[in-house]
């Protein structure tokens, strides 16, 4: 006979004979009553349910007079330990013990382990996978199928029971919370965010290290070279390539738009990382490109998830110039960190087509869509405590004419607002860092700094501005040469400093070496693709992952997001290598930035101008059919086929012989 373990309020349940299912609700009832309950384990699904309720229980098996804990059970099952197999095959006792205090049931569960308020520490072994294999009732004995080898780690979805940062994850759990469906080799991920998997949400495990698990990027295959555009526009040589710092610019033709790019990148991410669409619980879109004043881009994307029967997805679009993607990201991260999280992934999509009327702003266009998968135990995790924002009302860039896709821009004011917002966000960020860390922050504490990138010259000025801020806050953080060159500008007012060309030149000069190491590796995609509005900041993040994924582990990346009007935030990521498929290496391989850039088709400036003229004519139009020319599109790319007389947009996907037409809900 097994006696209750622990002190008052502790209970023990023997899973032999009887007729009850020892699930989370039963455990809760047992704790409240303090009774011993005799239960029958009728199937492997019931044992898996028990393991999912492991924030309340600690499992061990009694073999003869000796207790085996979960780690030993896993080892025994996978190594053929004689006493374990004997116990399994003869129906020896399996014990579930709950060592807790009734009064703490709704707060911290006292499992006797250190720092375990949310989950029982059962290590990194693959117990659910090892146990859940054709298990018969305990009173009839067990029949074990082949289990993963002891010590293997199966990468999987969000549920993780942690022990000293080692991860235990289930492989391929059914989104409906039933039995495992995948294998280690397939790594077919489904949502397993804790008890209540797949939408129950009663007791999802506490999320830690929340951030970006996976990324994918799409940009149109058409681009125009800035050098050729200079000649076509009749401007001085170097005006766009040196003055703006841009090299080429992507643009959409008549068959692509922000919806088609979004469909393409979402489908690609789900396919490339083998994510079950049922595992997405929140979908947020950031965009400032208006297709419909009421219907969100998110609703078009729902077609992908409806095919899998998943309509239980929260979130809509966020819009404020180039900041919408960051707002969408924060929404998803906050959801995963909240009590509302049901254990599934969040998905963020940043999509925009940046186009301008003929004139000096046109070379600052671009187009792209980026998808970010959000969850815990991320290789790119948020340091949320340091976040600093600045919001204000200003008319620097806005789109009041709803009959046109083009914005009204005050270029000089917009640059001043950007730098002013940068100063304010950096000041708040530094104060929060210093409050939590007890030491002063400077750009030297960031391994990389990533900026929203309308054009590269502004990125150069922005980093120099941070360096100037470091000098003003504590001149000892910069070298002696820098102090000498910046000293003449120490007494300038903020407004004077924004207008001083001499300060701009001096600060860029002294910050140049740091810029080359901390910022230059982030600029590849923005310089090649152009201004992607909401996607620009995250295209810069994709650039650093592409260029430095082998050395990023343990480093900090500081991000600055800006949207005209204005909204801005500075925040930071802490980077680790991650675990396949959610590893930096795999993210870099799947994005395959170099291949995508090399595969682009360079279009003469004349064709670029013609494409924009056609899009001007088509903006807000109805009842037309596109050319459906997909010759430059790769397989799997979505494209616009027609818009009917009710303004409904219809899309198809380029593929093999079998393609699925996608329409506006029809």
HELIX and SHEET records of a PDB file:
HELIX    1   1 UNK A   24  UNK A   33  1                                  10    
HELIX    2   2 UNK A   44  UNK A   52  1                                   9    
HELIX    3   3 UNK A   70  UNK A   79  1                                  10    
HELIX    4   4 UNK A   82  UNK A   90  1                                   9    
HELIX    5   5 UNK A  102  UNK A  104  5                                   3    
HELIX    6   6 UNK A  127  UNK A  131  1                                   5    
HELIX    7   7 UNK A  138  UNK A  140  5                                   3    
HELIX    8   8 UNK A  226  UNK A  233  1                                   8    
HELIX    9   9 UNK A  258  UNK A  272  1                                  15    
HELIX   10  10 UNK A  277  UNK A  279  5                                   3    
HELIX   11  11 UNK A  297  UNK A  306  1                                  10    
HELIX   12  12 UNK A  321  UNK A  323  5                                   3    
HELIX   13  13 UNK A  324  UNK A  336  1                                  13    
HELIX   14  14 UNK A  362  UNK A  364  5                                   3    
HELIX   15  15 UNK A  384  UNK A  386  5                                   3    
HELIX   16  16 UNK A  411  UNK A  437  1                                  27    
HELIX   17  17 UNK A  443  UNK A  445  5                                   3    
HELIX   18  18 UNK A  456  UNK A  473  1                                  18    
HELIX   19  19 UNK A  475  UNK A  477  5                                   3    
HELIX   20  20 UNK A  480  UNK A  486  1                                   7    
HELIX   21  21 UNK A  487  UNK A  489  5                                   3    
HELIX   22  22 UNK A  494  UNK A  499  1                                   6    
HELIX   23  23 UNK A  501  UNK A  518  1                                  18    
HELIX   24  24 UNK A  520  UNK A  522  5                                   3    
HELIX   25  25 UNK A  524  UNK A  529  1                                   6    
HELIX   26  26 UNK A  533  UNK A  535  5                                   3    
HELIX   27  27 UNK A  536  UNK A  548  1                                  13    
HELIX   28  28 UNK A  584  UNK A  591  1                                   8    
HELIX   29  29 UNK A  593  UNK A  598  1                                   6    
HELIX   30  30 UNK A  605  UNK A  618  1                                  14    
SHEET    1   A 4 UNK A  11  UNK A  14  0                                        
SHEET    2   A 4 UNK A  94  UNK A  98 -1                                        
SHEET    3   A 4 UNK A  58  UNK A  63 -1                                        
SHEET    4   A 4 UNK A  66  UNK A  69 -1                                        
SHEET    1   B 2 UNK A 161  UNK A 163  0                                        
SHEET    2   B 2 UNK A 166  UNK A 168 -1                                        
SHEET    1   C 2 UNK A 194  UNK A 195  0                                        
SHEET    2   C 2 UNK A 203  UNK A 204 -1                                        
SHEET    1   D 8 UNK A 317  UNK A 318  0                                        
SHEET    2   D 8 UNK A 280  UNK A 286  1                                        
SHEET    3   D 8 UNK A 345  UNK A 354  1                                        
SHEET    4   D 8 UNK A 366  UNK A 375 -1                                        
SHEET    5   D 8 UNK A 211  UNK A 218 -1                                        
SHEET    6   D 8 UNK A 380  UNK A 382 -1                                        
SHEET    7   D 8 UNK A 567  UNK A 575 -1                                        
SHEET    8   D 8 UNK A 388  UNK A 391 -1                                        
SHEET    1   E 9 UNK A 317  UNK A 318  0                                        
SHEET    2   E 9 UNK A 280  UNK A 286  1                                        
SHEET    3   E 9 UNK A 345  UNK A 354  1                                        
SHEET    4   E 9 UNK A 366  UNK A 375 -1                                        
SHEET    5   E 9 UNK A 211  UNK A 218 -1                                        
SHEET    6   E 9 UNK A 380  UNK A 382 -1                                        
SHEET    7   E 9 UNK A 567  UNK A 575 -1                                        
SHEET    8   E 9 UNK A 556  UNK A 563 -1                                        
SHEET    9   E 9 UNK A 448  UNK A 451  1                                        
SHEET    1   F 3 UNK A 248  UNK A 250  0                                        
SHEET    2   F 3 UNK A 222  UNK A 225 -1                                        
SHEET    3   F 3 UNK A 601  UNK A 602  1                                        
SHEET    1   G 2 UNK A 397  UNK A 398  0                                        
SHEET    2   G 2 UNK A 408  UNK A 409 -1                                        
SHEET    1   H 2 UNK A 578  UNK A 579  0                                        
SHEET    2   H 2 UNK A 582  UNK A 583 -1                                        
SHEET    1   I 3 UNK A 624  UNK A 625  0                                        
SHEET    2   I 3 UNK A 638  UNK A 643 -1                                        
SHEET    3   I 3 UNK A 649  UNK A 653 -1                                        
END                                                                             
